[in-house]
Amino acid sequence: YLMLRRFLGLVDAEKERKAVRYLLGAQLPEGGWPIYDGGPPEISASVKAYFALKLCGVSATEPFMEKARTMILSKGGVVGANVFTKIALALFDQYDWRGIPSMPAEIVLLPPR
């Protein structure tokens, strides 16, 4: 949400403030973010949350950000994130497009089995 709004140029300080508060409340003690309530830290969710916080002006030197960065690096860093996370980061020039696997559009026409 935060990344999309920033990409589209729809900056709303009040919405960002609320979203930052939500993200900080959802951060796990290990430093990362889960993809479901009660879940373990997940690399892609953690990378997106970390970057969204940075987009909103949160300093990377904040203790909770350092903890998040440590957790992300322990899981392989951005390289360990899923393709959708890498695409989102590439849109902001934070990841090299050449690092994203190309897939032919026709792949959607393949049968499910």
Biopython code that builds the backbone (N, CA, C, O; Angstrom):
import numpy as np
from Bio.PDB.StructureBuilder import StructureBuilder

atoms = [
    (1, "TYR", "N", (0.827, -1.185, 0.000)),
    (1, "TYR", "CA", (0.000, 0.000, 0.000)),
    (1, "TYR", "C", (0.876, 1.255, 0.000)),
    (1, "TYR", "O", (0.706, 2.146, -0.832)),
    (2, "LEU", "N", (1.805, 1.307, 0.939)),
    (2, "LEU", "CA", (2.682, 2.473, 1.025)),
    (2, "LEU", "C", (3.550, 2.608, -0.216)),
    (2, "LEU", "O", (3.734, 3.707, -0.738)),
    (3, "MET", "N", (4.077, 1.495, -0.681)),
    (3, "MET", "CA", (4.941, 1.534, -1.858)),
    (3, "MET", "C", (4.146, 1.967, -3.090)),
    (3, "MET", "O", (4.622, 2.783, -3.879)),
    (4, "LEU", "N", (2.952, 1.432, -3.256)),
    (4, "LEU", "CA", (2.120, 1.790, -4.410)),
    (4, "LEU", "C", (1.774, 3.274, -4.378)),
    (4, "LEU", "O", (1.899, 3.961, -5.391)),
    (5, "ARG", "N", (1.345, 3.765, -3.233)),
    (5, "ARG", "CA", (0.983, 5.185, -3.129)),
    (5, "ARG", "C", (2.186, 6.081, -3.431)),
    (5, "ARG", "O", (2.046, 7.099, -4.109)),
    (6, "ARG", "N", (3.348, 5.711, -2.939)),
    (6, "ARG", "CA", (4.554, 6.504, -3.224)),
    (6, "ARG", "C", (4.883, 6.450, -4.714)),
    (6, "ARG", "O", (5.229, 7.465, -5.318)),
    (7, "PHE", "N", (4.772, 5.260, -5.300)),
    (7, "PHE", "CA", (5.079, 5.105, -6.722)),
    (7, "PHE", "C", (4.152, 5.975, -7.573)),
    (7, "PHE", "O", (4.576, 6.557, -8.572)),
    (8, "LEU", "N", (2.883, 6.054, -7.166)),
    (8, "LEU", "CA", (1.898, 6.846, -7.906)),
    (8, "LEU", "C", (1.937, 8.329, -7.548)),
    (8, "LEU", "O", (1.221, 9.134, -8.143)),
    (9, "GLY", "N", (2.768, 8.686, -6.583)),
    (9, "GLY", "CA", (2.869, 10.081, -6.169)),
    (9, "GLY", "C", (1.734, 10.537, -5.280)),
    (9, "GLY", "O", (1.476, 11.735, -5.168)),
    (10, "LEU", "N", (1.051, 9.597, -4.646)),
    (10, "LEU", "CA", (-0.086, 9.916, -3.776)),
    (10, "LEU", "C", (0.350, 9.902, -2.316)),
    (10, "LEU", "O", (-0.042, 9.017, -1.555)),
    (11, "VAL", "N", (1.144, 10.863, -1.937)),
    (11, "VAL", "CA", (1.674, 10.919, -0.577)),
    (11, "VAL", "C", (0.638, 11.569, 0.336)),
    (11, "VAL", "O", (0.154, 12.667, 0.063)),
    (12, "ASP", "N", (0.308, 10.880, 1.415)),
    (12, "ASP", "CA", (-0.625, 11.387, 2.426)),
    (12, "ASP", "C", (0.026, 11.148, 3.783)),
    (12, "ASP", "O", (0.078, 10.016, 4.264)),
    (13, "ALA", "N", (0.515, 12.206, 4.389)),
    (13, "ALA", "CA", (1.288, 12.091, 5.633)),
    (13, "ALA", "C", (0.509, 11.392, 6.739)),
    (13, "ALA", "O", (1.083, 10.599, 7.485)),
    (14, "GLU", "N", (-0.770, 11.666, 6.858)),
    (14, "GLU", "CA", (-1.573, 11.053, 7.924)),
    (14, "GLU", "C", (-1.724, 9.547, 7.696)),
    (14, "GLU", "O", (-1.579, 8.763, 8.633)),
    (15, "LYS", "N", (-2.008, 9.146, 6.476)),
    (15, "LYS", "CA", (-2.131, 7.717, 6.169)),
    (15, "LYS", "C", (-0.797, 7.015, 6.378)),
    (15, "LYS", "O", (-0.751, 5.898, 6.893)),
    (16, "GLU", "N", (0.276, 7.664, 5.982)),
    (16, "GLU", "CA", (1.596, 7.066, 6.165)),
    (16, "GLU", "C", (1.927, 6.916, 7.646)),
    (16, "GLU", "O", (2.482, 5.899, 8.062)),
    (17, "ARG", "N", (1.589, 7.919, 8.433)),
    (17, "ARG", "CA", (1.852, 7.856, 9.869)),
    (17, "ARG", "C", (1.124, 6.665, 10.497)),
    (17, "ARG", "O", (1.694, 5.935, 11.309)),
    (18, "LYS", "N", (-0.136, 6.477, 10.113)),
    (18, "LYS", "CA", (-0.921, 5.350, 10.637)),
    (18, "LYS", "C", (-0.347, 4.015, 10.161)),
    (18, "LYS", "O", (-0.274, 3.055, 10.928)),
    (19, "ALA", "N", (0.056, 3.962, 8.900)),
    (19, "ALA", "CA", (0.614, 2.720, 8.362)),
    (19, "ALA", "C", (1.946, 2.386, 9.022)),
    (19, "ALA", "O", (2.229, 1.219, 9.295)),
    (20, "VAL", "N", (2.759, 3.396, 9.277)),
    (20, "VAL", "CA", (4.034, 3.171, 9.968)),
    (20, "VAL", "C", (3.768, 2.623, 11.362)),
    (20, "VAL", "O", (4.427, 1.680, 11.798)),
    (21, "ARG", "N", (2.807, 3.210, 12.057)),
    (21, "ARG", "CA", (2.464, 2.729, 13.400)),
    (21, "ARG", "C", (2.015, 1.263, 13.340)),
    (21, "ARG", "O", (2.402, 0.456, 14.185)),
    (22, "TYR", "N", (1.197, 0.925, 12.335)),
    (22, "TYR", "CA", (0.737, -0.456, 12.176)),
    (22, "TYR", "C", (1.916, -1.396, 11.919)),
    (22, "TYR", "O", (2.027, -2.447, 12.550)),
    (23, "LEU", "N", (2.791, -1.016, 10.994)),
    (23, "LEU", "CA", (3.941, -1.867, 10.672)),
    (23, "LEU", "C", (4.832, -2.090, 11.888)),
    (23, "LEU", "O", (5.293, -3.205, 12.129)),
    (24, "LEU", "N", (5.070, -1.045, 12.641)),
    (24, "LEU", "CA", (5.918, -1.191, 13.823)),
    (24, "LEU", "C", (5.258, -2.094, 14.859)),
    (24, "LEU", "O", (5.945, -2.829, 15.568)),
    (25, "GLY", "N", (3.936, -2.043, 14.952)),
    (25, "GLY", "CA", (3.218, -2.915, 15.876)),
    (25, "GLY", "C", (3.211, -4.367, 15.437)),
    (25, "GLY", "O", (3.075, -5.271, 16.260)),
    (26, "ALA", "N", (3.359, -4.588, 14.135)),
    (26, "ALA", "CA", (3.340, -5.956, 13.593)),
    (26, "ALA", "C", (4.726, -6.592, 13.547)),
    (26, "ALA", "O", (4.853, -7.789, 13.287)),
    (27, "GLN", "N", (5.760, -5.798, 13.796)),
    (27, "GLN", "CA", (7.124, -6.334, 13.745)),
    (27, "GLN", "C", (7.324, -7.358, 14.857)),
    (27, "GLN", "O", (6.927, -7.136, 16.000)),
    (28, "LEU", "N", (7.936, -8.467, 14.510)),
    (28, "LEU", "CA", (8.186, -9.545, 15.468)),
    (28, "LEU", "C", (9.431, -9.248, 16.299)),
    (28, "LEU", "O", (10.281, -8.461, 15.883)),
    (29, "PRO", "N", (9.541, -9.868, 17.461)),
    (29, "PRO", "CA", (10.726, -9.660, 18.302)),
    (29, "PRO", "C", (12.041, -9.975, 17.579)),
    (29, "PRO", "O", (13.075, -9.383, 17.889)),
    (30, "GLU", "N", (12.004, -10.904, 16.617)),
    (30, "GLU", "CA", (13.206, -11.266, 15.856)),
    (30, "GLU", "C", (13.622, -10.165, 14.890)),
    (30, "GLU", "O", (14.741, -10.177, 14.377)),
    (31, "GLY", "N", (12.712, -9.199, 14.638)),
    (31, "GLY", "CA", (13.025, -8.089, 13.760)),
    (31, "GLY", "C", (12.296, -8.094, 12.434)),
    (31, "GLY", "O", (12.247, -7.067, 11.758)),
    (32, "GLY", "N", (11.725, -9.230, 12.043)),
    (32, "GLY", "CA", (11.044, -9.320, 10.756)),
    (32, "GLY", "C", (9.538, -9.211, 10.883)),
    (32, "GLY", "O", (9.002, -8.924, 11.953)),
    (33, "TRP", "N", (8.868, -9.445, 9.767)),
    (33, "TRP", "CA", (7.416, -9.391, 9.714)),
    (33, "TRP", "C", (6.897, -10.716, 9.167)),
    (33, "TRP", "O", (7.525, -11.318, 8.297)),
    (34, "PRO", "N", (5.740, -11.175, 9.680)),
    (34, "PRO", "CA", (5.151, -12.427, 9.195)),
    (34, "PRO", "C", (4.204, -12.165, 8.024)),
    (34, "PRO", "O", (3.841, -11.021, 7.751)),
    (35, "ILE", "N", (3.811, -13.234, 7.339)),
    (35, "ILE", "CA", (2.802, -13.082, 6.287)),
    (35, "ILE", "C", (1.411, -13.432, 6.808)),
    (35, "ILE", "O", (0.419, -13.253, 6.102)),
    (36, "TYR", "N", (1.335, -13.930, 8.040)),
    (36, "TYR", "CA", (0.040, -14.189, 8.675)),
    (36, "TYR", "C", (0.210, -14.040, 10.179)),
    (36, "TYR", "O", (1.310, -14.190, 10.711)),
    (37, "ASP", "N", (-0.893, -13.742, 10.857)),
    (37, "ASP", "CA", (-0.853, -13.558, 12.308)),
    (37, "ASP", "C", (-0.294, -14.786, 13.000)),
    (37, "ASP", "O", (-0.729, -15.909, 12.744)),
    (38, "GLY", "N", (0.655, -14.570, 13.861)),
    (38, "GLY", "CA", (1.256, -15.659, 14.613)),
    (38, "GLY", "C", (2.332, -16.411, 13.855)),
    (38, "GLY", "O", (2.926, -17.351, 14.385)),
    (39, "GLY", "N", (2.589, -16.005, 12.619)),
    (39, "GLY", "CA", (3.581, -16.699, 11.801)),
    (39, "GLY", "C", (5.000, -16.248, 12.089)),
    (39, "GLY", "O", (5.225, -15.270, 12.802)),
    (40, "PRO", "N", (5.950, -16.971, 11.527)),
    (40, "PRO", "CA", (7.367, -16.620, 11.697)),
    (40, "PRO", "C", (7.732, -15.461, 10.768)),
    (40, "PRO", "O", (6.966, -15.127, 9.864)),
    (41, "PRO", "N", (8.883, -14.856, 10.984)),
    (41, "PRO", "CA", (9.299, -13.798, 10.065)),
    (41, "PRO", "C", (9.501, -14.365, 8.659)),
    (41, "PRO", "O", (10.048, -15.455, 8.491)),
    (42, "GLU", "N", (9.059, -13.624, 7.670)),
    (42, "GLU", "CA", (9.147, -14.066, 6.281)),
    (42, "GLU", "C", (9.959, -13.027, 5.512)),
    (42, "GLU", "O", (9.729, -11.827, 5.660)),
    (43, "ILE", "N", (10.888, -13.473, 4.710)),
    (43, "ILE", "CA", (11.853, -12.586, 4.064)),
    (43, "ILE", "C", (11.199, -11.540, 3.162)),
    (43, "ILE", "O", (11.541, -10.361, 3.253)),
    (44, "SER", "N", (10.280, -11.935, 2.305)),
    (44, "SER", "CA", (9.682, -10.982, 1.366)),
    (44, "SER", "C", (8.847, -9.931, 2.088)),
    (44, "SER", "O", (8.944, -8.741, 1.785)),
    (45, "ALA", "N", (8.035, -10.363, 3.033)),
    (45, "ALA", "CA", (7.231, -9.412, 3.814)),
    (45, "ALA", "C", (8.136, -8.465, 4.587)),
    (45, "ALA", "O", (7.837, -7.278, 4.714)),
    (46, "SER", "N", (9.223, -8.983, 5.094)),
    (46, "SER", "CA", (10.150, -8.168, 5.881)),
    (46, "SER", "C", (10.872, -7.142, 5.014)),
    (46, "SER", "O", (11.050, -5.996, 5.425)),
    (47, "VAL", "N", (11.286, -7.548, 3.825)),
    (47, "VAL", "CA", (11.955, -6.615, 2.910)),
    (47, "VAL", "C", (10.994, -5.493, 2.526)),
    (47, "VAL", "O", (11.373, -4.321, 2.532)),
    (48, "LYS", "N", (9.745, -5.847, 2.189)),
    (48, "LYS", "CA", (8.769, -4.828, 1.797)),
    (48, "LYS", "C", (8.441, -3.894, 2.957)),
    (48, "LYS", "O", (8.339, -2.682, 2.766)),
    (49, "ALA", "N", (8.277, -4.443, 4.150)),
    (49, "ALA", "CA", (7.983, -3.600, 5.312)),
    (49, "ALA", "C", (9.147, -2.661, 5.595)),
    (49, "ALA", "O", (8.939, -1.472, 5.837)),
    (50, "TYR", "N", (10.357, -3.175, 5.567)),
    (50, "TYR", "CA", (11.552, -2.367, 5.807)),
    (50, "TYR", "C", (11.642, -1.232, 4.787)),
    (50, "TYR", "O", (11.875, -0.080, 5.155)),
    (51, "PHE", "N", (11.460, -1.554, 3.514)),
    (51, "PHE", "CA", (11.566, -0.530, 2.476)),
    (51, "PHE", "C", (10.435, 0.488, 2.588)),
    (51, "PHE", "O", (10.660, 1.684, 2.404)),
    (52, "ALA", "N", (9.226, 0.027, 2.887)),
    (52, "ALA", "CA", (8.100, 0.955, 3.056)),
    (52, "ALA", "C", (8.374, 1.934, 4.193)),
    (52, "ALA", "O", (8.075, 3.122, 4.078)),
    (53, "LEU", "N", (8.937, 1.438, 5.281)),
    (53, "LEU", "CA", (9.284, 2.325, 6.395)),
    (53, "LEU", "C", (10.322, 3.360, 5.960)),
    (53, "LEU", "O", (10.227, 4.532, 6.322)),
    (54, "LYS", "N", (11.303, 2.922, 5.189)),
    (54, "LYS", "CA", (12.317, 3.866, 4.697)),
    (54, "LYS", "C", (11.686, 4.905, 3.767)),
    (54, "LYS", "O", (12.042, 6.082, 3.824)),
    (55, "LEU", "N", (10.755, 4.479, 2.915)),
    (55, "LEU", "CA", (10.070, 5.423, 2.031)),
    (55, "LEU", "C", (9.336, 6.499, 2.825)),
    (55, "LEU", "O", (9.228, 7.647, 2.393)),
    (56, "CYS", "N", (8.839, 6.107, 3.984)),
    (56, "CYS", "CA", (8.081, 7.033, 4.835)),
    (56, "CYS", "C", (8.981, 7.879, 5.724)),
    (56, "CYS", "O", (8.496, 8.628, 6.572)),
    (57, "GLY", "N", (10.271, 7.764, 5.535)),
    (57, "GLY", "CA", (11.190, 8.624, 6.257)),
    (57, "GLY", "C", (11.765, 8.065, 7.537)),
    (57, "GLY", "O", (12.447, 8.780, 8.272)),
    (58, "VAL", "N", (11.503, 6.795, 7.821)),
    (58, "VAL", "CA", (12.065, 6.186, 9.025)),
    (58, "VAL", "C", (13.559, 5.946, 8.788)),
    (58, "VAL", "O", (13.952, 5.409, 7.752)),
    (59, "SER", "N", (14.364, 6.338, 9.733)),
    (59, "SER", "CA", (15.816, 6.211, 9.601)),
    (59, "SER", "C", (16.268, 4.759, 9.731)),
    (59, "SER", "O", (15.783, 4.017, 10.585)),
    (60, "ALA", "N", (17.195, 4.371, 8.878)),
    (60, "ALA", "CA", (17.757, 3.014, 8.923)),
    (60, "ALA", "C", (18.573, 2.785, 10.183)),
    (60, "ALA", "O", (18.916, 1.645, 10.499)),
    (61, "THR", "N", (18.891, 3.855, 10.908)),
    (61, "THR", "CA", (19.688, 3.708, 12.133)),
    (61, "THR", "C", (18.833, 3.501, 13.380)),
    (61, "THR", "O", (19.365, 3.314, 14.474)),
    (62, "GLU", "N", (17.514, 3.532, 13.221)),
    (62, "GLU", "CA", (16.635, 3.234, 14.363)),
    (62, "GLU", "C", (16.905, 1.791, 14.793)),
    (62, "GLU", "O", (17.117, 0.925, 13.945)),
    (63, "PRO", "N", (16.900, 1.527, 16.100)),
    (63, "PRO", "CA", (17.183, 0.159, 16.569)),
    (63, "PRO", "C", (16.276, -0.905, 15.947)),
    (63, "PRO", "O", (16.746, -1.996, 15.623)),
    (64, "PHE", "N", (14.988, -0.609, 15.775)),
    (64, "PHE", "CA", (14.072, -1.600, 15.190)),
    (64, "PHE", "C", (14.375, -1.825, 13.711)),
    (64, "PHE", "O", (14.123, -2.911, 13.190)),
    (65, "MET", "N", (14.910, -0.818, 13.033)),
    (65, "MET", "CA", (15.289, -0.984, 11.630)),
    (65, "MET", "C", (16.579, -1.794, 11.529)),
    (65, "MET", "O", (16.721, -2.627, 10.634)),
    (66, "GLU", "N", (17.501, -1.556, 12.426)),
    (66, "GLU", "CA", (18.739, -2.341, 12.438)),
    (66, "GLU", "C", (18.437, -3.809, 12.718)),
    (66, "GLU", "O", (19.050, -4.705, 12.137)),
    (67, "LYS", "N", (17.481, -4.040, 13.622)),
    (67, "LYS", "CA", (17.082, -5.412, 13.936)),
    (67, "LYS", "C", (16.441, -6.069, 12.705)),
    (67, "LYS", "O", (16.698, -7.235, 12.407)),
    (68, "ALA", "N", (15.611, -5.307, 12.005)),
    (68, "ALA", "CA", (14.977, -5.822, 10.788)),
    (68, "ALA", "C", (16.028, -6.143, 9.732)),
    (68, "ALA", "O", (15.981, -7.200, 9.103)),
    (69, "ARG", "N", (16.971, -5.234, 9.540)),
    (69, "ARG", "CA", (18.028, -5.451, 8.544)),
    (69, "ARG", "C", (18.844, -6.696, 8.872)),
    (69, "ARG", "O", (19.181, -7.476, 7.981)),
    (70, "THR", "N", (19.161, -6.883, 10.150)),
    (70, "THR", "CA", (19.916, -8.068, 10.573)),
    (70, "THR", "C", (19.138, -9.337, 10.260)),
    (70, "THR", "O", (19.708, -10.314, 9.774)),
    (71, "MET", "N", (17.827, -9.327, 10.539)),
    (71, "MET", "CA", (16.996, -10.497, 10.258)),
    (71, "MET", "C", (16.934, -10.763, 8.756)),
    (71, "MET", "O", (17.049, -11.909, 8.321)),
    (72, "ILE", "N", (16.753, -9.708, 7.965)),
    (72, "ILE", "CA", (16.678, -9.856, 6.513)),
    (72, "ILE", "C", (17.981, -10.440, 5.964)),
    (72, "ILE", "O", (17.961, -11.359, 5.146)),
    (73, "LEU", "N", (19.089, -9.910, 6.413)),
    (73, "LEU", "CA", (20.388, -10.421, 5.951)),
    (73, "LEU", "C", (20.612, -11.865, 6.380)),
    (73, "LEU", "O", (21.240, -12.635, 5.653)),
    (74, "SER", "N", (20.109, -12.237, 7.546)),
    (74, "SER", "CA", (20.276, -13.616, 8.021)),
    (74, "SER", "C", (19.482, -14.611, 7.172)),
    (74, "SER", "O", (19.789, -15.804, 7.159)),
    (75, "LYS", "N", (18.462, -14.118, 6.464)),
    (75, "LYS", "CA", (17.638, -14.973, 5.600)),
    (75, "LYS", "C", (18.076, -14.889, 4.138)),
    (75, "LYS", "O", (17.381, -15.389, 3.253)),
    (76, "GLY", "N", (19.220, -14.261, 3.883)),
    (76, "GLY", "CA", (19.733, -14.195, 2.518)),
    (76, "GLY", "C", (19.629, -12.828, 1.872)),
    (76, "GLY", "O", (20.075, -12.653, 0.738)),
    (77, "GLY", "N", (19.055, -11.859, 2.558)),
    (77, "GLY", "CA", (18.922, -10.519, 1.994)),
    (77, "GLY", "C", (17.878, -10.464, 0.897)),
    (77, "GLY", "O", (17.068, -11.380, 0.751)),
    (78, "VAL", "N", (17.898, -9.394, 0.132)),
    (78, "VAL", "CA", (16.912, -9.191, -0.926)),
    (78, "VAL", "C", (16.944, -10.329, -1.938)),
    (78, "VAL", "O", (15.912, -10.664, -2.520)),
    (79, "VAL", "N", (18.094, -10.918, -2.152)),
    (79, "VAL", "CA", (18.215, -12.029, -3.103)),
    (79, "VAL", "C", (17.298, -13.180, -2.704)),
    (79, "VAL", "O", (16.838, -13.926, -3.568)),
    (80, "GLY", "N", (17.027, -13.337, -1.418)),
    (80, "GLY", "CA", (16.160, -14.402, -0.941)),
    (80, "GLY", "C", (14.681, -14.080, -1.017)),
    (80, "GLY", "O", (13.846, -14.940, -0.736)),
    (81, "ALA", "N", (14.343, -12.857, -1.393)),
    (81, "ALA", "CA", (12.938, -12.453, -1.488)),
    (81, "ALA", "C", (12.313, -13.002, -2.769)),
    (81, "ALA", "O", (13.018, -13.415, -3.691)),
    (82, "ASN", "N", (10.981, -13.000, -2.812)),
    (82, "ASN", "CA", (10.297, -13.518, -3.993)),
    (82, "ASN", "C", (10.359, -12.525, -5.156)),
    (82, "ASN", "O", (10.765, -11.376, -4.982)),
    (83, "VAL", "N", (9.959, -12.975, -6.320)),
    (83, "VAL", "CA", (10.040, -12.174, -7.541)),
    (83, "VAL", "C", (9.212, -10.899, -7.423)),
    (83, "VAL", "O", (9.642, -9.845, -7.891)),
    (84, "PHE", "N", (8.039, -10.974, -6.810)),
    (84, "PHE", "CA", (7.172, -9.805, -6.709)),
    (84, "PHE", "C", (7.818, -8.713, -5.863)),
    (84, "PHE", "O", (7.673, -7.528, -6.163)),
    (85, "THR", "N", (8.517, -9.099, -4.826)),
    (85, "THR", "CA", (9.230, -8.135, -3.990)),
    (85, "THR", "C", (10.360, -7.498, -4.784)),
    (85, "THR", "O", (10.573, -6.288, -4.706)),
    (86, "LYS", "N", (11.077, -8.303, -5.542)),
    (86, "LYS", "CA", (12.169, -7.774, -6.358)),
    (86, "LYS", "C", (11.648, -6.803, -7.418)),
    (86, "LYS", "O", (12.277, -5.780, -7.685)),
    (87, "ILE", "N", (10.510, -7.120, -8.015)),
    (87, "ILE", "CA", (9.912, -6.215, -9.006)),
    (87, "ILE", "C", (9.538, -4.893, -8.347)),
    (87, "ILE", "O", (9.809, -3.824, -8.894)),
    (88, "ALA", "N", (8.917, -4.964, -7.174)),
    (88, "ALA", "CA", (8.534, -3.741, -6.460)),
    (88, "ALA", "C", (9.762, -2.888, -6.160)),
    (88, "ALA", "O", (9.726, -1.668, -6.325)),
    (89, "LEU", "N", (10.832, -3.514, -5.727)),
    (89, "LEU", "CA", (12.060, -2.768, -5.438)),
    (89, "LEU", "C", (12.680, -2.201, -6.714)),
    (89, "LEU", "O", (13.210, -1.090, -6.709)),
    (90, "ALA", "N", (12.616, -2.958, -7.800)),
    (90, "ALA", "CA", (13.173, -2.486, -9.069)),
    (90, "ALA", "C", (12.431, -1.244, -9.570)),
    (90, "ALA", "O", (13.032, -0.374, -10.199)),
    (91, "LEU", "N", (11.143, -1.161, -9.296)),
    (91, "LEU", "CA", (10.375, 0.022, -9.688)),
    (91, "LEU", "C", (10.913, 1.290, -9.033)),
    (91, "LEU", "O", (10.752, 2.389, -9.563)),
    (92, "PHE", "N", (11.549, 1.130, -7.885)),
    (92, "PHE", "CA", (12.135, 2.260, -7.157)),
    (92, "PHE", "C", (13.658, 2.330, -7.343)),
    (92, "PHE", "O", (14.348, 3.039, -6.611)),
    (93, "ASP", "N", (14.165, 1.592, -8.322)),
    (93, "ASP", "CA", (15.613, 1.531, -8.589)),
    (93, "ASP", "C", (16.407, 1.037, -7.384)),
    (93, "ASP", "O", (17.532, 1.479, -7.150)),
    (94, "GLN", "N", (15.818, 0.124, -6.627)),
    (94, "GLN", "CA", (16.486, -0.449, -5.465)),
    (94, "GLN", "C", (16.921, -1.889, -5.710)),
    (94, "GLN", "O", (17.505, -2.529, -4.835)),
    (95, "TYR", "N", (16.633, -2.387, -6.903)),
    (95, "TYR", "CA", (17.036, -3.743, -7.284)),
    (95, "TYR", "C", (17.247, -3.734, -8.789)),
    (95, "TYR", "O", (16.497, -3.087, -9.520)),
    (96, "ASP", "N", (18.246, -4.434, -9.245)),
    (96, "ASP", "CA", (18.583, -4.467, -10.668)),
    (96, "ASP", "C", (17.574, -5.341, -11.421)),
    (96, "ASP", "O", (17.358, -6.501, -11.070)),
    (97, "TRP", "N", (16.963, -4.769, -12.456)),
    (97, "TRP", "CA", (15.996, -5.523, -13.252)),
    (97, "TRP", "C", (16.602, -6.808, -13.821)),
    (97, "TRP", "O", (15.888, -7.787, -14.041)),
    (98, "ARG", "N", (17.907, -6.807, -14.059)),
    (98, "ARG", "CA", (18.548, -8.009, -14.611)),
    (98, "ARG", "C", (18.556, -9.162, -13.614)),
    (98, "ARG", "O", (18.796, -10.307, -13.998)),
    (99, "GLY", "N", (18.298, -8.877, -12.349)),
    (99, "GLY", "CA", (18.247, -9.918, -11.330)),
    (99, "GLY", "C", (16.882, -10.565, -11.201)),
    (99, "GLY", "O", (16.686, -11.460, -10.378)),
    (100, "ILE", "N", (15.942, -10.113, -12.012)),
    (100, "ILE", "CA", (14.582, -10.654, -11.966)),
    (100, "ILE", "C", (14.422, -11.629, -13.123)),
    (100, "ILE", "O", (14.654, -11.264, -14.276)),
    (101, "PRO", "N", (14.027, -12.865, -12.830)),
    (101, "PRO", "CA", (13.887, -13.841, -13.917)),
    (101, "PRO", "C", (12.791, -13.418, -14.891)),
    (101, "PRO", "O", (11.721, -12.959, -14.490)),
    (102, "SER", "N", (13.081, -13.584, -16.169)),
    (102, "SER", "CA", (12.067, -13.258, -17.176)),
    (102, "SER", "C", (11.196, -14.483, -17.407)),
    (102, "SER", "O", (11.666, -15.621, -17.397)),
    (103, "MET", "N", (9.924, -14.218, -17.613)),
    (103, "MET", "CA", (8.975, -15.298, -17.868)),
    (103, "MET", "C", (8.131, -14.893, -19.069)),
    (103, "MET", "O", (7.630, -13.770, -19.119)),
    (104, "PRO", "N", (7.966, -15.782, -20.027)),
    (104, "PRO", "CA", (7.133, -15.428, -21.176)),
    (104, "PRO", "C", (5.674, -15.268, -20.744)),
    (104, "PRO", "O", (5.187, -16.008, -19.890)),
    (105, "ALA", "N", (4.990, -14.303, -21.337)),
    (105, "ALA", "CA", (3.582, -14.055, -20.990)),
    (105, "ALA", "C", (2.712, -15.279, -21.270)),
    (105, "ALA", "O", (1.679, -15.472, -20.629)),
    (106, "GLU", "N", (3.132, -16.097, -22.222)),
    (106, "GLU", "CA", (2.341, -17.272, -22.596)),
    (106, "GLU", "C", (2.241, -18.295, -21.471)),
    (106, "GLU", "O", (1.427, -19.216, -21.535)),
    (107, "ILE", "N", (3.055, -18.136, -20.455)),
    (107, "ILE", "CA", (3.036, -19.092, -19.349)),
    (107, "ILE", "C", (1.653, -19.157, -18.693)),
    (107, "ILE", "O", (1.282, -20.183, -18.124)),
    (108, "VAL", "N", (0.900, -18.068, -18.773)),
    (108, "VAL", "CA", (-0.447, -18.063, -18.177)),
    (108, "VAL", "C", (-1.405, -18.953, -18.950)),
    (108, "VAL", "O", (-2.477, -19.285, -18.446)),
    (109, "LEU", "N", (-1.043, -19.344, -20.158)),
    (109, "LEU", "CA", (-1.902, -20.201, -20.968)),
    (109, "LEU", "C", (-1.690, -21.687, -20.697)),
    (109, "LEU", "O", (-2.444, -22.523, -21.196)),
    (110, "LEU", "N", (-0.686, -22.015, -19.923)),
    (110, "LEU", "CA", (-0.434, -23.422, -19.617)),
    (110, "LEU", "C", (-1.564, -23.993, -18.768)),
    (110, "LEU", "O", (-2.119, -23.296, -17.919)),
    (111, "PRO", "N", (-1.905, -25.260, -18.995)),
    (111, "PRO", "CA", (-2.949, -25.874, -18.166)),
    (111, "PRO", "C", (-2.466, -25.992, -16.716)),
    (111, "PRO", "O", (-1.263, -26.064, -16.466)),
    (112, "PRO", "N", (-3.400, -26.013, -15.766)),
    (112, "PRO", "CA", (-3.007, -26.065, -14.354)),
    (112, "PRO", "C", (-2.253, -27.330, -13.969)),
    (112, "PRO", "O", (-1.589, -27.344, -12.932)),
    (113, "ARG", "N", (-2.329, -28.367, -14.746)),
    (113, "ARG", "CA", (-1.629, -29.616, -14.427)),
    (113, "ARG", "C", (-0.806, -30.092, -15.578)),
    (113, "ARG", "O", (-0.151, -31.130, -15.480)),
]
sb = StructureBuilder()
sb.init_structure("model")
sb.init_model(0)
sb.init_chain("A")
sb.init_seg("    ")
for serial, (resi, resn, name, xyz) in enumerate(atoms, 1):
    if name == "N":
        sb.init_residue(resn, " ", resi, " ")
    sb.init_atom(name, np.array(xyz, "f"), 0.0, 1.0, " ", f" {name:<3s}", serial, name[0])
structure = sb.get_structure()
